[in-house]
């Protein structure tokens, strides 16, 4: 009784893409976004700089970028509201 797996095309994933213009115009109804593939020792700072570049620094109320357990290494993803 294994779960049925179906392939999802890249086109199907496009509905989850982040469009900064739609966010700025209030056309994106999402409130929380998970961002993946954030790597490197400066990933947190670089991502926050990216948000500032998109003029979103004052728009989010929650930012969480966890570290791997027992190591001071970023896990590579973040949640932002």
Helices and strands as residue ranges (DSSP letters): H 10-13, G 14-16, H 20-24, E 33-35, H 43-53, E 63-64, E 78-80
